[in-house]
Amino acid sequence: MNDAVANTTRYPLSLRPLAAAIMVGIPLAGLALVATQFSPVGRELFDRYLAHPLEHVELALFCCGLGVFIVKLWSLRAEWAALERSDWLPANKGIPATPRDAGAWARQVASGDHADTWLARRYVNALDHVERRRGAAGLDEQLRTLADADAMVLEGSAALTRFITWAIPILGFLGTVLGITGAISGVTPEKLEASLSTVTDGLALAFDATAVALALTMVLMFTASMVERAETRVLEEVDSRLERDLPPRFETVESAGGESAAAAAHIARAVAEAMGRQAMDMANSLANAVAHAVRGAVGEMAGRIEALDRAAAIRAEETRQGMDRSTANLHQILQTQQVALTQWGEQVSRQMVAPVQALDRVHEGLGEVGRLQALLAQNLTALSQGNALEEVLHQLAGATHLLAGKASRLRDTAGVEPGHGLSGPRVHAATRIHD
């Protein structure tokens, strides 16, 4: 095999998914993990949905798959640029080309621009076939073989992204199973009675791993669908371009060697199809086994959750019965306390009757004292009036004595005998008043 053909075996980065995932996906994953750890935006969202280590692995696998798709999309720009070129081969002048011309054209295409595109590799392989076979015998069959080979290479380049798309949901289910196991492994009736929210919060966080995995898988599947459609369209354009450019340039005289080559190509295509079907069967078997394992894990998880629900229901019923018994005991205690309070109130009432009666008697005594005070005041008033009368009598007596003295002096002066005249009766009257 010459240098031009050897160059076609070095596929570009877009057809080496593992290298693309390492060179582009891993740096992208590191950047995404650092950004989610230190990003000031969406802090609560990242803390919730990227808390488990398996969720970090999911994000890393997602970035690896996304890196492969980014490389493929970038390479499609070169593919379409190659298809837009019309100077890959010299102009067809209607003269059949020779195998030597085919070799020169192959080397020219392999050393030119866009040599790593589908179209350039297809040109080089087809022209090398004409040069090696010394003619264009079996060229149509070779073009179909090359188309099938390119389709298989393209199909193989999507194997890593298909594995990533399959692995991310499995990791999500695994994270959910581990989270549920961690949430219910240490659950006891005492913890359930104290706080059921701790278990439900753990279950809610456990399902976040599956939610993240399904969301990332949807993005990858959508991107894979777009990339596969674009690559399939490119291959269809390459097939059409080769069918239109190469066969008209060479004489297609079939020979025994050409027939044997066509038979060998047909056998190779059949073998490749059989290998593809075997690979698909193996993939389906693996997927069925994984799905069976996942269903078993989900069933076991559902059984544990159901057992947890039954235990919680039994515990809730026991708690309700205990509360009913506590309520009945409390009601009985309240009734007993009410009877005791009633009896104590009656005793207090009976004990309060005597002080109340004593207070009534004191009140009556205070009324009697008031009446005695009023009578004493009247007596004091009367006494004060009697003292005033006595003083008046003393004054009258003094005046009487004074008048009697003056009358005696007048009698002595007038020569009237004592006991006669007007003064005598007055003196006696004054004396009676005094007495």
Buried (B, 14 or more C-beta within 10 A) or exposed (E): EBEBBEBBEEEBBBBBBEBBBEBBBBEBBEEBBEEBEEEEEEEEEBEBBBEBEBBBBBBBBBBBBBBBBBBBBEBBEBBEEBBEEEEBBEEEEEEEBBBEBBBBBBBBBBEEEBBBBBBBBBBBBBBBBBBBBEBBBBBBBBBBBBBBBBBBBBBEBBEBBBBBBBBBBBBBBBBBBBBBBEBBEEBEEEEBEEEBEBBEEBBEBBBBBBBBBEBBBEBBBEBBEEBBEBBEEBBEBBBEBBBEBBBEBBEBEEEEEBEEBBEEBEEEBEEBEEEBEEEEEEBEEEEEEBEEEBEEBEEEBEEBEEEBEEBBEEBEEEEEEEEEEEEEEEEEEEEEEEEEEEEEEEEEEEEEEEEEEEEEEEEEEEEEEEEEEEEEEEEEEEEEEEEEEEEEBEEEBEEBBEBBEEBEEEBEEEEBEEEEBEBBEBBEEBEEEBE
